[in-house]
């Protein structure tokens, strides 16, 4: 399991949205940006467009579980933000893990 620090502040989310690279799929949007720290930071966003509270919470759980199942080769010193889409709550974490791995490979974050 890869240890990470949660991104909690709005300014960190906004900075990653504006200056980071984005990777899009029908079930997930991934933003990647290098940070000046030595740790891996991860944040999850789910908007009300995703659905009601049950769907938003399920989307967050699925994203967290998919990230937990990623190989431990995720490089540190990076901010990752995962944005749930409408289909995210209907997808299994193993399928989402494959999508996430493809995004991170394209970003050059996997070792």
Secondary structure, 3 states (H helix, E strand, C coil): CCCCEECCCHHHHHHHHHHCEEEECCCEEEEEEECCCCCCEEEEECCHHHCCHHHHHHHHHHHHHHHHCCCCCECCCEEEEEEECCCHHHCCHHHHHHHHHHHHHHHCCEC
